[in-house]
């Protein structure tokens, strides 16, 4: 009987193939493996491989055939096999999940390294202004009075650069700071105080005595100015 090409015909064809497998090919394979057939004497007789058989025929054959002990044993221990298969499947599934997660982790690390290598090292470095400021702070921590003086002078130079960036113009620092609106420059008095100490050091040189504590205090004045405008971190 040929299929009519409809959904119903397709279902009928699928059922026919399934029945062939269940009731013709499987019994025939069992017969060939265990060596039983119509002409084997006392062995149970089953229909030819080309003849349809019923479920009862297959069940009767498995129950009465001495060669079917292995199948009977498998049938009786089927629940054990199912449990073992489930456990093995779960273990394999966990292994697969672990491998997938590890692959994603490795790929992510590779991507991070690739992105890091794509950017120049200078992009991660501390800014030039911050490096200058760090050097000034380090000078105030030494035991050299000359370094303390240089720290104050360099901090004042940084203040001059900041005023230039803020748009204040003038020939001297004093000219620039005189233009500052106090409402926009809260630390202007600190800037003036630091600048006066700087002038004393620049004009009097070694005659202007300075201690480490004073040097740190004056540098701290400049620091407050710079932090107000986020000039340093």
C-alpha positions in Angstrom: 0.0 0.0 0.0 1.5 3.3 -1.1 1.3 6.5 0.9 -1.0 9.1 -0.3 1.4 12.0 0.5 -0.9 13.5 3.2 -0.2 13.8 6.9 -2.3 10.7 7.5 -0.4 8.8 4.9 2.9 9.9 6.4 1.8 8.7 9.9 0.7 5.4 8.4 4.1 4.9 6.7 5.9 5.7 10.0 3.8 3.2 11.9 4.4 0.6 9.2 8.2 1.0 9.5 8.0 1.0 13.3 6.0 -2.2 13.2 8.6 -3.8 10.9 11.4 -2.9 13.2 9.6 -4.1 16.4 7.9 -7.3 15.1 10.1 -8.4 12.2 13.7 -7.2 12.3 14.3 -7.4 16.0 12.9 -11.0 16.4 14.8 -12.0 13.3 18.0 -10.6 14.8 17.4 -12.4 18.1 16.8 -15.6 16.2 20.1 -15.3 14.3 22.1 -14.5 17.4 20.8 -17.2 19.7 20.8 -19.8 16.9 17.1 -20.8 17.2 14.6 -21.2 14.4 11.9 -23.4 12.9 14.3 -26.3 12.4 16.3 -26.5 15.6 14.6 -29.4 17.2 13.3 -28.8 20.7 14.0 -25.0 20.6 11.0 -22.8 20.5 9.7 -22.1 17.0 9.1 -18.6 16.0 7.7 -17.3 12.7 10.1 -16.7 9.8 11.8 -13.3 9.6 9.6 -12.5 6.7 6.4 -13.2 8.5 4.8 -10.8 11.0 4.8 -11.8 14.6 2.9 -10.7 17.6 4.1 -9.3 20.9 2.9 -12.5 22.5 5.0 -14.6 20.2 8.1 -12.6 21.2 7.4 -12.8 24.9 6.7 -16.5 24.7 9.9 -17.1 22.9 12.0 -15.1 25.4 10.3 -17.0 28.3 10.7 -20.5 27.0 14.1 -20.3 25.2 17.0 -21.5 27.3 19.3 -19.4 25.0 17.4 -16.3 26.1 18.7 -16.3 29.7 20.9 -13.2 28.9 17.8 -11.3 27.8 15.8 -12.4 30.8 18.7 -11.3 33.1 18.8 -8.0 31.3 15.0 -7.6 31.6 15.1 -8.4 35.4 17.9 -6.0 36.0 16.6 -3.3 33.8 16.1 -0.8 36.7 19.7 -1.2 37.7 20.8 -0.5 34.2 18.6 2.6 34.1 20.0 3.9 37.4 23.5 3.3 36.2 22.8 5.1 32.9 21.3 8.1 34.7 24.3 8.4 37.0 26.8 8.1 34.2 24.8 10.6 32.2 24.9 13.1 35.0 28.6 12.7 35.5 29.2 13.2 31.8 26.9 16.2 31.8 28.8 17.8 34.7 32.0 17.2 32.8 30.6 18.9 29.7 29.3 21.9 31.7 32.7 22.2 33.4 34.5 22.1 30.0 32.2 24.7 28.5 32.7 27.0 31.5 36.5 26.6 31.3 36.4 27.4 27.6 34.5 30.6 28.2 36.8 31.6 31.0 39.9 31.0 28.9 38.4 32.9 26.0 37.5 35.8 28.3 41.1 35.9 29.7 42.4 35.9 26.2 40.1 38.7 25.2 41.3 40.8 28.2 44.9 40.2 27.4 44.2 41.1 23.8 42.5 44.4 24.8 45.4 45.2 27.1 48.0 44.6 24.4 46.0 46.8 22.0 46.4 49.9 24.2 49.8 51.6 24.6 51.5 51.3 28.0 51.5 55.1 28.3 47.7 55.1 28.6 48.0 53.3 31.9 50.8 55.4 33.2 50.3 58.1 35.8 49.8 61.6 34.2 52.7 63.9 33.8 51.2 66.4 36.3 50.8 63.6 38.9 54.4 62.5 38.4 55.6 66.0 39.0 53.5 66.3 42.1 54.7 62.9 43.4 58.3 64.1 43.0 57.6 67.2 45.0 56.1 65.2 47.8 59.1 62.9 47.8 61.5 65.9 48.1 59.8 67.0 51.3 60.4 63.6 52.8 64.2 63.7 52.4 66.7 65.1 54.9 68.0 67.8 52.6 67.0 71.4 53.1 67.9 72.1 49.5 65.3 69.6 48.4 62.7 71.2 50.6 63.3 74.6 48.9 63.1 73.0 45.5 59.8 71.3 46.4 58.2 74.7 47.2 59.6 76.3 44.0 58.4 73.4 41.8 54.9 73.5 43.5 54.7 77.2 42.7 55.6 76.4 39.0 52.7 73.9 39.0 50.4 76.6 40.3 51.4 78.9 37.5 50.6 76.2 35.0 47.2 75.7 36.6 46.4 79.4 36.4 47.3 79.3 32.7 45.0 76.4 32.1 42.2 78.2 34.0 42.6 81.1 31.5 44.2 83.7 33.8 46.7 86.0 32.0 49.5 88.2 33.3 53.2 88.7 33.3 53.7 87.4 36.8 51.9 85.1 39.2 50.7 88.0 41.2 49.1 89.6 38.1 47.3 86.3 37.4 46.0 85.8 41.0 44.8 89.4 41.2 42.3 88.6 38.4 40.8 85.6 40.3 37.2 85.8 41.5 37.1 84.4 45.0 33.7 82.9 44.5 35.3 80.7 41.8 38.6 80.0 43.6 37.9 79.0 47.2 41.6 78.3 48.0 43.0 81.6 46.7 44.2 82.6 50.1 46.2 79.4 50.4 47.7 80.0 47.0 48.8 83.5 48.0 50.4 82.2 51.2 52.3 79.5 49.4 53.4 82.0 46.7 54.7 84.5 49.4 56.9 81.7 50.9 58.2 80.8 47.5 59.1 84.5 46.8 61.0 84.6 50.1 63.0 81.5 49.2 63.6 82.7 45.6 64.8 86.2 46.6 66.7 85.4 49.8 68.0 82.0 48.9 69.9 80.3 51.8 69.3 83.3 54.0 65.6 82.2 54.3 65.8 79.4 56.8 63.2 76.6 56.4 62.5 73.4 58.2 61.1 70.2 57.0 57.9 70.8 58.8 57.5 74.2 57.2 58.2 72.8 53.8 55.6 70.1 54.2 53.1 72.7 55.4 53.6 75.0 52.4 53.5 72.1 50.0 50.2 71.1 51.7 48.8 74.6 50.8 49.5 74.0 47.2 48.0 70.5 47.4 44.7 71.9 48.6 44.6 74.3 45.7 45.4 71.6 43.2 42.8 69.2 44.7 40.1 71.9 44.4 40.5 71.9 40.7 41.3 68.2 40.5 44.7 69.0 39.1 46.1 66.0 41.0 44.6 62.7 42.1 
